[in-house]
Amino acid sequence: MPYPTPIDLRSDTVTRPSDAMRRAMADAPVGDDVYREDPTIDKLQEMVADMLGKEAALYVPSGTMSNQLCLRTLTHMGDEVICHEDAHILHYEGGSAAALSALQLRPVAGDHGILSPDAVDATIRPNSEHFAHTGAVEMENTHNRCGGTIWPLEDMRKISALAKERGIKVHLDGARLWNAHVATGVPLADYAATADSVSVCFSKGLGAPVGSCLAGSFEFVERARCNRKRFGGAMRQAGIIAAGAVYAVEHNIGRLAEDHANAATLASYLLQVPGLSIHHPVQTNIVIADVGAIGGAEQVMETLREHGVLCGVASPTRVRFVTHLDVSAEAVKAAGEIIARVLPVRALGTPD
Ligand SMILES: *Cc1c(COP(=O)(O)O)cnc(C)c1O
């Protein structure tokens, strides 16, 4: 087999560090980062701040901690945070905005994971003792649960302008901002300029084993640093893992275009399956397929697993495929052929 099996399309978090990345990690100079003496972490933070056009950045263990530190640092206890109804902070972070920062999330509908400026405008609370204070609005680009869709820069700018006008903060969950940047050519800093705080992940499509960075003003990042200590996220010789992120940023951003092309290929195979539909436009590296008409998500996932293709269950009727640097174009094509061959058989109820 010219590619590893099974073909693992569950998530872009399943990648493993390459030999070159591991060598960079083994050779990284390190120090105690709580003393601010880790040269590799300093390098990563400077690179990221620079790319995002922010004054400073902070390395943290996970994207969840990064988002939650940003929310905590931007807001006050009891504040409301406006987000899309399918936001990662709402569904996949263990209720931490409430549990750790006493925040109330206010989910708002929007096509394909994207909030319209008008909807945000209408959701900001008037100043009154009856209401929670709207502390922040959160944007997620690309949008995970809605299939890797890209927020238009213009909408982000409008939301940013109206938030400023109304005196509320803006957080950008940019776990996959790299993908949006590569797909559109919009500079990372242009996206980041629309937010007070930005979070980016290295352990998704960039292929590093651990970590995320948050970025913002000097003052914001200093306060986030104190909160990171409180959250238990201050690490010592963590340059050894940050080196994987440095390597990823230096080598693996441009190649995300291959993942996007592979996702489009996969979508074209999926669409050959009668009764299957794709719910969101496939713009980056995620494909969410509606399989309600052909047996449901668990059954489709199981059938594909038996044939050497792994996907994720997004809901009882939806499965998710994510392309990444550990699945080649060849492997994706092979997965597509398996899908086009075995799923219609199921749909007709014939044993395979
Ligand atoms: C993966 C992800 C995160 C954070 O993930 P961790 O698993 O905590 O690193 C945050 N936001 C989005 C949109 C994500 O896809």
The ligand as an SDF file (V2000), in Angstrom:
LIG
                    3D

 15 15  0  0  0  0  0  0  0  0999 V2000
   -9.6350   22.4600   17.8700 C   0  0  0  0  0  0  0  0  0  0  0  0
  -10.2780   23.7570   18.1270 C   0  0  0  0  0  0  0  0  0  0  0  0
  -10.0740   24.4830   19.3060 C   0  0  0  0  0  0  0  0  0  0  0  0
   -9.2400   24.0270   20.4670 C   0  0  0  0  0  0  0  0  0  0  0  0
   -8.8370   22.8100   20.5400 O   0  0  0  0  0  0  0  0  0  0  0  0
   -7.9270   22.0320   21.5790 P   0  0  0  0  0  0  0  0  0  0  0  0
   -8.2870   20.6460   21.2620 O   0  0  0  0  0  0  0  0  0  0  0  0
   -8.2950   22.4650   22.9420 O   0  0  0  0  0  0  0  0  0  0  0  0
   -6.5230   22.3750   21.2550 O   0  0  0  0  0  0  0  0  0  0  0  0
  -10.6890   25.6910   19.4170 C   0  0  0  0  0  0  0  0  0  0  0  0
  -11.4590   26.1790   18.4420 N   0  0  0  0  0  0  0  0  0  0  0  0
  -11.6710   25.5290   17.3000 C   0  0  0  0  0  0  0  0  0  0  0  0
  -12.5080   26.1460   16.2470 C   0  0  0  0  0  0  0  0  0  0  0  0
  -11.1030   24.2920   17.1000 C   0  0  0  0  0  0  0  0  0  0  0  0
  -11.3260   23.6410   15.9560 O   0  0  0  0  0  0  0  0  0  0  0  0
  1  2  1  0
  2  3  1  0
  2 14  2  0
  3  4  1  0
  3 10  2  0
  4  5  1  0
  5  6  1  0
  6  7  2  0
  6  8  1  0
  6  9  1  0
 10 11  1  0
 11 12  2  0
 12 13  1  0
 12 14  1  0
 14 15  1  0
M  END
$$$$
